[in-house]
Structure formats: C-alpha cells, structure tokens
Amino acid sequence: MVSKLFLKRFRKLDAYAKTLDDFRVRTATGGTVTLVSFFIIIVLVLFEVVRYVTPVMKSEIIVDGGKMEKMPISFDITFPHLPCYMLSLDIMDESGEHISEYDHDVYKERLDSNGKTIIKEKSEDLRNKAAKLVLDNNGALPDDYCGPCYGANPNGEENPCCNTCEEIRRAYADMGWSGDSDKFEQCVREGWKEKTISQSREGCRMHGVLSVNKLRGNFHFSAGRAFSHGGTHIHDMSQFLHNDFNQNFMHEIHHLQFGSQEYNSHKQKRTKSSTLVNPLDKTKWGNMQAAMMYQYFIKIVPTEFDFLNGKKTRTFQYSVSKQDQMVTNNGGLPGVFFMLDHSPMRIIYSEWRSTFGSFLTSVCAIIGGVFSVASIIDSALYKAEKIFKQRKQL
C-alpha cells in the first residue's frame, strides 16, 4: 500500500507526460521535419567531433622578462658581385663595440659568374682571412724565417715577425694603416695579387648559423678586414672601392631566421596554427654602385610555444623595414647591415583543446535545440495545413 502511494506521488515528478496513441496525429509533413532534423543533428554532431579532436593555438601577449638568452641567427645570403676573399661578417653591440664572444658555424662558397659553386669551405674567421685563400707558398722557407712587418707592430713586440701576406696585412689593419701588397715580399712570394685578381669577378654565398646574446646591435657584411681606430669601427676598403671589376653589394637573401623552427615537430598533427613567416626570405636588393649602404631595421619579437604534451619551445619572429643610401665622406660604410632591436613584449602560443565535458554539453545542446526548433516548425506547419483544409471545405 505504501509502495503504491509512493509510486503514485513519484509519477507526479514526470515532466514529460505522455499522450495516448489514439490522440496522436502523424502526418507526412511531420515525417519530413523529423528526417531533416535527424540529418541536421548528425551533421552538427560530426562538426563538433572534428572540433573536439582538432586542437588550436591560442595566443596571448605578456611583458618579456628580459631573460638573457642565446639567439641563433640562421642566414643564407648570396653576393653575386663580391668575391669571398673580400667579404667579411662583423657583429657589433648597440654602442658600436665589436662582439667577439659568439659561436658560429658559417661557410663561404665561391661562385662563378653563372652562380655555380666553385669551392665551399668553413669560415674560421668571419672578419675576413683574405690571405688564407692564397697561403700556398711558391717556395720553401727556412725554419727560422722571420719576415719583416714593414714598421707595423701593433702588439709592441721587440722583433715582430710577419711570415705570411695575411700576417702583414693584419698587422697593418691593426695599426690602422693601409698598404700596397705589391710592396710586401710575403704577398709577392705567395702570388697574392695574381690569385685575388683571378677571383675578382667571382661571387660569394655565405650561409650558416650565428649564436649571439639577445642584445641590441647589428651584424653586417662588408668588404676588407675590420679594425678599430680611435674608437671607430673601420674596414680597409681601399681595394674594394678602387677596382675595375664592378664589385658591389647587390645581394639575394635566400633565408634569414631568428631562433629555431622545431616547434612544428612538437605540435599535434591536427593542430590548426599559422606558420611563422620570415619576411626577408627569397628577396633581392641592390644596384651596381659600389659605395652603397643597405640597412635592414629588424624588430625581433620573442615567441613561445606551449604544447599539450608539456613541451615548450622558445623562438623569435620579426618584422622589417629597410633603406639604402650612397656613402659619402660625411660617414657611412658600404655594406649590408642588419640592425637588431628587441621588442619588450613576448607572444605565447598555447596549444588548446576543449574538455570532454564541454564536448558532451555541446552535443546535448545540439540535439535538444534541433528537436525544440523542429517541434515548433512541425506545429506551425500542422496548424497551417489544418486551416488550409478547413477553408477548402468551405
């Protein structure tokens, strides 16, 4: 008796009261609405499943903490009208001081007039070991040979020795002097002038990776050996500016990238994200004038990727503007300069996927919403059909 009374009261909680089959009216219009509703539900649920299994990258911007870190610079640049023995690469900080503490893995490729590689070698000294290309002596020297330095003694030694053309040229550069290689017995013996003339119409492709501290400054490609004189960064460009071989700094940037691109290997295969773009890739610039200074002003933005598997990757992206100018006696240095400036903001991309609970909620909302709208449409169509039949009978 108690159970029947309880069951009777429990039935009153039913929010979905059923009507008798005798009072239900089934119509062709209602069947059509039902089929369309099921089709819409299946399509929307499939879209929701795809959205659930496809992670996305959400971005946010925060203030960069200014953490000191190494920044890899990957580059690949061709100078079709500048031989490798003359091309040098220097890195300087914001104050103009030359930076010597950096790691590099840089190669030079000598190119013929058609752009084909003649020889490729690793560049041990980015500041241009010009005579290293012509160190094949034409004659044997005694073991105790001490070549003259022709007055150059940058280190203040008692009896300085300059045994190769490279050493005498380096000593003159460190003294801030310029000299004629035809007057140095080391250069004449090594045939430096003849060999450099034979290469003067060649081009050079320089590529590799630099690893520098994340500081404001620049790295630049110029001609001749670099040295400091009176606190000023100078290149010995006498040979470059006075030549008959149309040498110039016209260049093509095949690739320029800051940081690594390994973030693509950590993200999920289905993750929707845009690839970081290197705006200077596959660009050309320059003309046939020798005394030209090409400047790229690069704003570097620290970027971080956080992945669902818990891994993090720090890299950089950049924007660029540029200008060129003719070098005059008022200042400037012919070459290609990349002026680096770092943004105080950091962009963080986080790989994100909705939870299973959110997925179930969305599916239920789709089913309930479609059935509710379908019932309203079916009711409206049934009433319209009923009214139409009544008027027809009249």
Secondary structure, DSSP 8 states (H G I E B T S, - for coil): -HHHHHHHHHHTT-SS----GGG----HHHHHHHHHHHHHHHHHHHHHHHHHHS-EEEEEEEE------EEEEEEEEEETTS-TTTEEEEEEETTS-B----EEEEEEEEE-TTS-EEEEEE-S-TTT-GGGGG---SS---TT-----TT--TT--SS----SHHHHHHHHHHHT----GGG-HHHHHHTHHHHHHHHTT-EEEEEEEEEEES-SEEEEEEES-EEEETTEEEE--HHHHS-SS-----EEEEEEEES--GGGGTS-TT-B------TTTTEEE--S-SSEEEEEEEEEEEEEEE-TTS-EEEEEEEEEEEEEEE-BTTB--SEEEEEEEE-SEEEEEEEE---HHHHHHHHHHHHHHHHHHHHHHHHHHHHHHHHHHHHHH-
